[in-house]
Amino acid sequence: MFSSGKLRTAGLTLLLTAGTLVGTAGAASAEPPGIPGPAAATAALAGLTVAAEGSMDGYDREEFPHWSTVSGTCNTREEVLKRDGDGVETGADCAATSGSWYSPYDGDTWTATGDVDIDHMVPLAAAWRSGAADWTETRREAFANDLSGPQLWAVTDNVNQSKSDQTPDEWKPPLESSWCTYASAYVQVKADYALTVDEAEKTALSDMLATC
């Protein structure tokens, strides 16, 4: 008899309860809007300004107000969970009570929101180092809560934590088949907000786009 708990495999979450094995494989696959095709992403990358990264002087995550209220009791995190999940149901407070979430960075699917983080495709600290230090707080809040472009992704929590504030020359998703989409989205966010890239970052993005 199985004991209670949870096992994770690529693309499959196994829920073990009182002798019952329940699989939830690949139920959800939604992605954020606004991801360009490879050709458009390559052109956008060529148009980005190349400059050395700025300093972290003055940086604090609170400089980017995030998980702002979207409407009623729903904040940005809850909206992403609804947008990118499959079969998502929410309570009166807008929090998801059921559903499944596919993490494109590693190919795993989760059924508990505690296993899901909302990743900023271009990390807040990386944005600070590439131009956001000069923005108004209003613009930084818009960046941190952008639901209209490919900036916010529902992904496995520990994968998001391993990424932290690293740029593509320092960190890539463990699932190599996601590199094309990841680089395309990253470039689009940089272009949308007129953020710079450094040489190493640009080379890494170009290499990832070459996998498309």
Backbone bond lengths (Angstrom), bond angles and torsions (degrees), N, CA, C in turn:
res aa  C-N    CA-C-N  psi(-1)  N-CA   C-N-CA  omega(-1)  CA-C   N-CA-C  phi
1 M - - - 1.474 - - 1.521 109.17 -
2 F 1.363 114.69 137.19 1.457 119.23 178.58 1.510 110.29 -74.07
3 S 1.321 117.42 145.44 1.458 121.61 171.93 1.514 108.64 -89.44
4 S 1.333 115.91 163.15 1.466 118.97 179.98 1.510 109.83 -67.76
5 G 1.332 116.03 146.27 1.456 120.11 177.85 1.507 110.43 155.34
6 K 1.346 117.05 -162.81 1.446 122.07 -177.44 1.506 108.86 -147.10
7 L 1.318 116.63 134.92 1.451 122.14 173.22 1.509 107.68 -114.01
8 R 1.322 117.98 147.41 1.455 121.40 177.18 1.510 109.69 -119.54
9 T 1.322 116.09 132.71 1.454 121.93 171.38 1.506 107.05 -130.62
10 A 1.331 117.89 170.60 1.457 120.47 -178.06 1.517 109.93 -61.03
11 G 1.334 115.33 117.74 1.437 121.09 177.75 1.511 114.51 72.72
12 L 1.350 119.84 9.83 1.449 121.07 -175.08 1.511 110.69 -145.26
13 T 1.313 116.14 125.88 1.449 120.85 171.76 1.513 107.69 -105.50
14 L 1.327 117.38 128.68 1.443 121.74 -179.70 1.509 108.76 -109.08
15 L 1.310 117.47 118.03 1.444 122.09 179.01 1.510 108.02 -97.96
16 L 1.345 116.54 123.81 1.447 121.89 -176.15 1.517 108.81 -109.33
17 T 1.314 117.17 112.66 1.454 120.53 -178.23 1.510 110.04 -138.89
18 A 1.327 116.03 117.23 1.463 123.00 171.75 1.525 112.81 44.02
19 G 1.309 116.24 49.69 1.448 120.31 174.59 1.511 114.38 86.20
20 T 1.339 118.40 2.73 1.454 120.88 -179.15 1.517 110.01 -112.10
21 L 1.317 116.40 131.04 1.455 122.37 179.14 1.518 108.16 -107.15
22 V 1.326 116.69 116.42 1.454 120.96 -176.64 1.509 109.22 -115.75
23 G 1.312 119.06 125.44 1.454 122.50 179.74 1.507 111.37 -101.64
24 T 1.340 117.46 142.20 1.460 122.24 175.02 1.512 107.51 -131.23
25 A 1.316 117.46 80.70 1.461 121.42 -171.33 1.520 111.96 -97.18
26 G 1.354 115.71 121.99 1.451 121.85 170.74 1.522 114.79 54.08
27 A 1.322 118.58 35.94 1.457 120.77 -175.24 1.516 112.58 -69.94
28 A 1.320 117.08 -34.18 1.459 120.85 -176.07 1.518 109.92 -119.58
29 S 1.315 116.35 147.30 1.459 118.30 -178.42 1.516 112.43 -149.96
30 A 1.332 118.29 17.10 1.463 121.55 -177.41 1.518 110.94 -66.26
31 E 1.318 115.47 147.28 1.456 122.40 175.17 1.520 108.75 -123.58
32 P 1.322 117.15 159.27 1.470 119.79 176.26 1.526 110.93 -62.02
33 P 1.313 117.19 160.73 1.472 120.31 178.04 1.520 111.38 -76.74
34 G 1.316 114.78 164.77 1.460 120.52 168.56 1.511 116.67 82.43
35 I 1.327 118.45 16.24 1.470 120.15 178.21 1.527 108.31 -79.64
36 P 1.326 118.69 121.78 1.466 119.82 -177.93 1.526 111.50 -77.80
37 G 1.318 116.65 161.57 1.447 121.20 171.81 1.518 110.25 -70.99
38 P 1.331 117.24 167.20 1.473 120.57 -176.91 1.526 114.06 -56.56
39 A 1.325 117.26 -41.84 1.472 119.53 -178.63 1.523 111.12 -65.37
40 A 1.321 115.39 -43.72 1.469 118.80 179.39 1.522 110.86 -66.54
41 A 1.333 116.88 -38.01 1.464 120.31 178.73 1.517 110.93 -65.97
42 T 1.313 117.11 -40.29 1.464 120.95 178.58 1.523 110.87 -63.22
43 A 1.333 115.89 -41.56 1.466 120.20 177.80 1.523 110.62 -65.70
44 A 1.327 116.59 -40.58 1.466 120.24 179.77 1.526 110.62 -65.48
45 L 1.339 116.81 -39.17 1.465 120.51 178.16 1.526 110.44 -61.18
46 A 1.322 116.85 -41.99 1.470 120.88 179.67 1.525 111.11 -63.02
47 G 1.326 116.77 -26.39 1.456 120.57 -178.02 1.515 115.20 -88.00
48 L 1.346 117.57 -7.51 1.457 120.09 -179.66 1.530 110.69 -73.40
49 T 1.307 116.21 145.43 1.464 121.46 176.23 1.521 109.77 -75.78
50 V 1.318 115.97 129.37 1.469 121.33 178.57 1.525 108.31 -94.62
51 A 1.319 115.31 125.08 1.464 120.68 -179.40 1.522 108.69 -155.12
52 A 1.312 116.38 152.92 1.466 120.59 176.30 1.522 109.31 -63.61
53 E 1.329 115.94 146.80 1.458 119.81 177.66 1.518 111.18 -61.89
54 G 1.315 115.26 144.20 1.452 120.52 174.77 1.516 110.78 -79.96
55 S 1.303 116.13 -176.47 1.460 120.86 -177.62 1.529 110.67 -87.05
56 M 1.312 115.04 170.66 1.462 121.65 175.54 1.521 111.29 -94.00
57 D 1.321 117.84 8.05 1.463 121.02 -179.48 1.534 110.30 -54.74
58 G 1.320 115.18 127.19 1.457 120.53 176.80 1.511 114.93 83.65
59 Y 1.329 117.73 -2.89 1.463 119.20 -176.42 1.518 111.90 -74.05
60 D 1.312 114.56 140.71 1.456 123.73 170.27 1.526 105.98 -156.63
61 R 1.346 117.67 140.12 1.467 119.56 179.13 1.527 111.76 -55.82
62 E 1.328 115.89 -28.86 1.458 118.95 -179.62 1.525 112.24 -69.78
63 E 1.340 116.86 -10.95 1.465 119.89 173.11 1.529 110.65 -70.21
64 F 1.347 116.43 -14.26 1.460 123.06 177.72 1.533 107.87 -118.58
65 P 1.325 119.69 81.45 1.465 119.53 -179.45 1.531 109.80 -53.44
66 H 1.320 117.00 121.58 1.460 119.50 -174.93 1.517 111.32 -128.94
67 W 1.324 113.19 164.31 1.463 123.65 -171.47 1.540 110.10 56.98
68 S 1.313 112.96 47.34 1.458 120.84 178.25 1.527 110.43 -72.17
69 T 1.314 116.12 157.85 1.458 121.44 178.19 1.524 110.01 -67.02
70 V 1.326 115.89 130.14 1.466 121.55 177.28 1.523 109.52 -93.63
71 S 1.317 115.72 -51.99 1.461 120.74 175.29 1.520 108.81 -162.14
72 G 1.325 116.58 142.56 1.454 120.46 -179.78 1.517 111.46 56.21
73 T 1.344 115.51 -123.19 1.466 120.57 179.03 1.526 111.80 -98.60
74 C 1.328 118.42 6.65 1.475 122.17 -176.22 1.526 111.12 -90.12
75 N 1.323 115.88 125.72 1.458 119.14 174.11 1.530 109.87 -104.44
76 T 1.308 116.23 -179.97 1.458 120.71 -173.26 1.523 112.40 -62.25
77 R 1.343 117.45 -42.53 1.461 119.77 178.99 1.527 110.51 -57.59
78 E 1.313 116.64 -46.47 1.463 120.36 -178.27 1.524 111.33 -64.93
79 E 1.323 116.52 -36.04 1.460 120.02 177.86 1.526 111.50 -65.13
80 V 1.338 117.57 -39.74 1.472 120.20 178.10 1.522 110.58 -65.95
81 L 1.326 116.60 -41.30 1.462 119.59 178.19 1.525 110.88 -60.75
82 K 1.327 117.71 -40.17 1.455 120.68 177.23 1.523 111.40 -69.35
83 R 1.310 116.47 -42.20 1.462 121.52 -175.86 1.526 112.04 -65.99
84 D 1.321 116.77 -43.15 1.460 120.46 -169.59 1.522 114.14 -104.98
85 G 1.324 117.29 0.72 1.448 120.01 177.62 1.519 112.20 -92.96
86 D 1.316 115.87 173.07 1.455 122.69 178.30 1.527 108.80 -118.55
87 G 1.336 116.29 130.02 1.453 120.24 178.74 1.519 113.18 63.52
88 V 1.333 116.96 34.10 1.461 120.76 -175.58 1.527 110.88 -77.21
89 E 1.320 115.55 129.56 1.459 122.06 172.45 1.520 107.97 -118.96
90 T 1.323 115.78 144.83 1.465 120.10 -176.56 1.523 110.67 -125.58
91 G 1.333 114.75 155.48 1.446 120.76 176.21 1.508 111.45 -88.35
92 A 1.323 116.89 -175.40 1.462 122.06 -178.20 1.525 111.87 -62.13
93 D 1.343 116.90 -25.49 1.464 120.60 179.59 1.516 112.48 -88.58
94 C 1.342 117.60 6.36 1.468 124.84 177.70 1.523 113.11 80.57
95 A 1.320 118.47 -6.89 1.463 120.85 178.86 1.531 109.43 -72.02
96 A 1.340 116.28 140.76 1.462 121.31 179.76 1.524 109.94 -67.87
97 T 1.314 115.73 131.70 1.464 120.85 178.34 1.518 111.75 -106.01
98 S 1.328 117.12 -18.05 1.457 121.20 176.28 1.516 108.74 -160.31
99 G 1.334 115.88 166.04 1.451 121.57 -179.61 1.515 109.95 138.99
100 S 1.323 116.50 -178.48 1.466 120.81 174.95 1.519 108.69 -138.80
101 W 1.320 115.01 149.85 1.460 121.46 -175.49 1.523 109.65 -132.41
102 Y 1.332 116.02 121.13 1.461 122.52 176.82 1.516 108.94 -89.51
103 S 1.324 116.68 128.87 1.458 122.03 -179.83 1.524 109.54 -97.79
104 P 1.333 119.20 106.34 1.458 120.83 -175.91 1.526 114.17 -67.62
105 Y 1.324 117.72 -17.18 1.454 119.92 -179.40 1.526 112.36 -71.30
106 D 1.340 116.72 -30.66 1.465 119.89 -176.02 1.517 114.04 -133.92
107 G 1.334 117.77 -3.76 1.449 121.01 175.71 1.512 115.38 81.71
108 D 1.308 118.83 9.28 1.456 121.68 -179.97 1.523 111.06 -91.30
109 T 1.326 115.72 153.85 1.454 122.48 176.59 1.518 109.10 -120.18
110 W 1.336 115.91 135.58 1.460 121.41 -175.93 1.523 110.46 -124.06
111 T 1.320 115.77 150.06 1.462 120.38 177.93 1.524 112.10 -117.05
112 A 1.315 118.36 2.86 1.462 123.09 176.59 1.529 108.60 -119.39
113 T 1.320 116.87 128.10 1.462 119.86 -177.49 1.524 111.96 -64.36
114 G 1.331 117.26 -22.19 1.458 119.83 177.78 1.516 112.94 -66.51
115 D 1.339 117.15 -17.04 1.463 121.53 178.10 1.524 112.03 -92.14
116 V 1.332 116.32 0.53 1.467 121.27 -174.12 1.520 110.30 -118.10
117 D 1.325 115.70 128.65 1.460 121.94 171.24 1.518 108.87 -106.77
118 I 1.314 117.06 156.69 1.461 121.63 170.09 1.527 107.07 -100.52
119 D 1.314 115.13 111.99 1.464 121.44 -177.30 1.521 111.14 -89.95
120 H 1.324 115.56 138.17 1.464 120.49 167.68 1.531 106.66 -85.24
121 M 1.331 115.87 113.51 1.468 120.31 -177.54 1.528 110.62 -49.65
122 V 1.323 117.51 -54.60 1.466 121.00 169.11 1.528 105.63 -93.31
123 P 1.335 116.90 110.44 1.465 119.77 -175.61 1.528 111.83 -56.70
124 L 1.319 115.40 150.38 1.463 119.96 -178.00 1.529 111.53 -58.92
125 A 1.330 116.24 -43.37 1.467 119.10 -179.85 1.521 111.33 -66.55
126 A 1.336 116.59 -36.85 1.469 120.36 178.07 1.526 110.20 -66.35
127 A 1.319 116.41 -37.35 1.459 119.82 176.22 1.529 110.57 -64.54
128 W 1.339 116.13 -41.33 1.466 120.59 177.83 1.522 110.68 -56.99
129 R 1.321 116.60 -42.18 1.468 121.57 -177.38 1.528 112.65 -74.98
130 S 1.338 116.83 -12.74 1.465 118.68 -175.48 1.534 112.84 -120.90
131 G 1.332 115.87 23.37 1.452 119.21 172.09 1.507 116.08 136.96
132 A 1.343 117.99 -25.09 1.464 120.22 -174.44 1.521 113.56 -71.23
133 A 1.329 117.42 -15.01 1.464 119.90 177.21 1.534 110.97 -61.15
134 D 1.327 116.05 -23.81 1.464 120.56 -177.87 1.531 112.75 -95.94
135 W 1.318 117.12 0.17 1.456 120.12 -178.64 1.529 111.73 -80.02
136 T 1.329 114.14 164.94 1.456 119.85 168.62 1.532 108.79 -77.13
137 E 1.321 116.21 160.80 1.461 119.10 177.12 1.525 110.78 -62.50
138 T 1.301 117.95 -33.15 1.461 121.59 179.26 1.521 110.68 -61.58
139 R 1.325 116.97 -43.15 1.461 120.19 179.16 1.530 110.41 -69.26
140 R 1.329 117.26 -37.97 1.466 119.08 178.32 1.527 110.68 -65.50
141 E 1.330 116.85 -36.06 1.465 119.27 177.44 1.531 110.69 -66.38
142 A 1.316 116.97 -40.40 1.460 120.52 178.04 1.525 110.45 -61.95
143 F 1.315 116.78 -40.80 1.462 121.98 178.80 1.528 111.09 -63.78
144 A 1.306 116.96 -44.07 1.468 121.57 -175.59 1.519 113.10 -73.65
145 N 1.335 117.30 -13.39 1.464 121.57 -176.48 1.525 112.12 -126.11
146 D 1.315 116.99 24.16 1.464 121.82 -172.68 1.528 111.89 -72.81
147 L 1.321 116.56 107.92 1.465 121.96 178.08 1.524 112.06 -95.40
148 S 1.316 117.83 -6.84 1.466 120.82 -174.43 1.524 113.00 -90.88
149 G 1.330 117.39 -17.95 1.455 121.53 -179.89 1.517 110.97 -123.16
150 P 1.338 117.23 -173.05 1.470 120.98 -175.02 1.522 114.32 -88.87
151 Q 1.317 117.00 43.00 1.463 121.14 -177.50 1.530 113.26 -90.52
152 L 1.325 118.97 -30.69 1.465 121.99 -173.25 1.526 111.02 -112.22
153 W 1.352 116.05 125.28 1.462 122.37 -174.84 1.521 110.50 -130.34
154 A 1.326 116.24 135.61 1.459 121.81 174.29 1.529 108.17 -87.13
155 V 1.337 116.22 114.89 1.466 120.69 -173.67 1.531 110.44 -139.79
156 T 1.320 115.57 166.26 1.462 121.82 177.15 1.525 110.06 -56.26
157 D 1.324 116.44 133.17 1.461 120.28 -172.56 1.521 113.68 -59.05
158 N 1.343 118.18 -47.27 1.470 118.12 -175.53 1.529 112.05 -72.81
159 V 1.331 117.60 -23.27 1.463 120.17 174.58 1.527 109.61 -70.27
160 N 1.315 116.42 -43.53 1.455 120.13 175.85 1.526 111.15 -60.52
161 Q 1.326 116.51 -40.36 1.466 120.57 -179.99 1.523 111.49 -67.30
162 S 1.332 117.11 -32.81 1.471 119.29 177.95 1.527 110.72 -70.55
163 K 1.328 117.05 -28.98 1.463 121.18 176.74 1.517 110.72 -70.20
164 S 1.323 116.28 -46.22 1.462 122.26 -179.30 1.533 109.57 54.47
165 D 1.353 117.21 -127.07 1.463 119.22 -177.80 1.527 111.65 -106.35
166 Q 1.339 116.58 23.70 1.463 120.70 -175.24 1.528 112.18 -79.75
167 T 1.317 114.85 146.46 1.458 122.82 177.06 1.537 109.26 -91.93
168 P 1.353 118.60 169.77 1.469 120.15 -172.57 1.532 116.14 -61.25
169 D 1.304 118.29 -20.16 1.468 118.85 174.57 1.521 111.72 -75.48
170 E 1.329 117.07 -14.01 1.462 122.58 -178.64 1.526 112.84 -108.94
171 W 1.331 116.89 -25.84 1.466 121.13 -176.76 1.517 109.83 -150.65
172 K 1.332 115.04 136.70 1.464 121.95 173.79 1.522 108.56 -131.63
173 P 1.323 118.41 152.64 1.461 119.89 177.28 1.525 111.03 -56.98
174 P 1.327 117.76 141.95 1.469 119.61 -179.91 1.519 113.25 -63.38
175 L 1.327 118.51 -24.57 1.456 122.23 178.91 1.527 108.43 -88.69
176 E 1.324 116.23 103.61 1.464 120.40 -173.11 1.525 112.37 -62.39
177 S 1.330 117.36 -29.04 1.463 119.71 179.95 1.525 112.46 -66.76
178 S 1.328 116.96 -11.22 1.470 120.60 178.26 1.524 112.51 -93.02
179 W 1.322 117.55 -4.38 1.460 120.02 -173.20 1.523 112.97 -61.51
180 C 1.338 116.87 -39.69 1.466 120.04 -179.05 1.524 110.30 -60.05
181 T 1.321 116.30 -50.56 1.466 120.79 -179.49 1.515 111.11 -64.93
182 Y 1.337 116.08 -41.63 1.460 120.58 -179.26 1.531 110.28 -59.85
183 A 1.326 117.07 -49.97 1.463 120.54 -178.26 1.523 111.12 -64.90
184 S 1.331 116.58 -39.49 1.464 120.35 179.53 1.526 110.66 -61.83
185 A 1.327 116.41 -44.54 1.463 120.38 179.09 1.526 111.09 -65.74
186 Y 1.316 116.29 -43.87 1.465 121.47 -178.50 1.536 110.53 -59.60
187 V 1.327 115.74 -47.09 1.461 120.57 179.86 1.529 110.38 -61.71
188 Q 1.343 116.65 -41.74 1.460 119.57 -178.67 1.521 111.39 -62.72
189 V 1.327 117.43 -41.75 1.467 119.93 178.70 1.526 110.10 -64.19
190 K 1.327 117.10 -44.13 1.468 119.56 177.94 1.525 110.89 -59.46
191 A 1.336 116.32 -40.85 1.463 120.16 -179.47 1.531 110.93 -69.77
192 D 1.335 116.81 -42.69 1.465 120.50 -178.97 1.522 111.82 -58.19
193 Y 1.335 116.42 -34.56 1.466 120.46 -175.11 1.532 112.97 -108.70
194 A 1.339 116.46 12.53 1.469 121.63 177.00 1.523 112.08 52.15
195 L 1.342 115.94 40.99 1.465 121.34 175.87 1.515 109.93 -87.73
196 T 1.309 116.08 149.97 1.458 120.67 -179.20 1.532 111.11 -85.47
197 V 1.328 116.01 167.39 1.462 122.84 170.14 1.519 107.58 -128.13
198 D 1.321 116.74 150.51 1.467 117.47 172.13 1.530 108.59 -93.87
199 E 1.323 117.49 175.43 1.463 121.64 -173.68 1.528 112.24 -61.37
200 A 1.335 116.09 -44.88 1.465 119.53 -177.94 1.526 110.90 -64.88
201 E 1.311 116.11 -40.11 1.462 122.14 179.05 1.529 110.53 -63.52
202 K 1.324 116.15 -44.58 1.462 120.52 -179.69 1.524 111.10 -64.19
203 T 1.325 116.92 -42.05 1.473 120.46 178.54 1.521 110.86 -62.06
204 A 1.324 116.76 -44.11 1.466 120.73 179.97 1.527 110.70 -62.98
205 L 1.315 117.51 -41.99 1.466 121.22 178.62 1.519 110.83 -63.92
206 S 1.332 116.87 -42.11 1.462 121.14 177.57 1.520 111.08 -61.39
207 D 1.334 116.29 -42.76 1.467 120.24 179.05 1.530 111.00 -63.78
208 M 1.316 117.19 -38.92 1.462 120.38 179.16 1.528 111.27 -68.93
209 L 1.321 117.05 -38.46 1.463 120.16 177.33 1.525 111.31 -66.88
210 A 1.310 117.10 -24.66 1.473 120.87 177.90 1.521 111.84 -69.22
211 T 1.341 117.47 -13.76 1.469 121.18 177.71 1.535 111.60 -84.48
212 C 1.322 117.85 -6.07 1.467 120.82 -176.59 1.533 111.28 -65.85
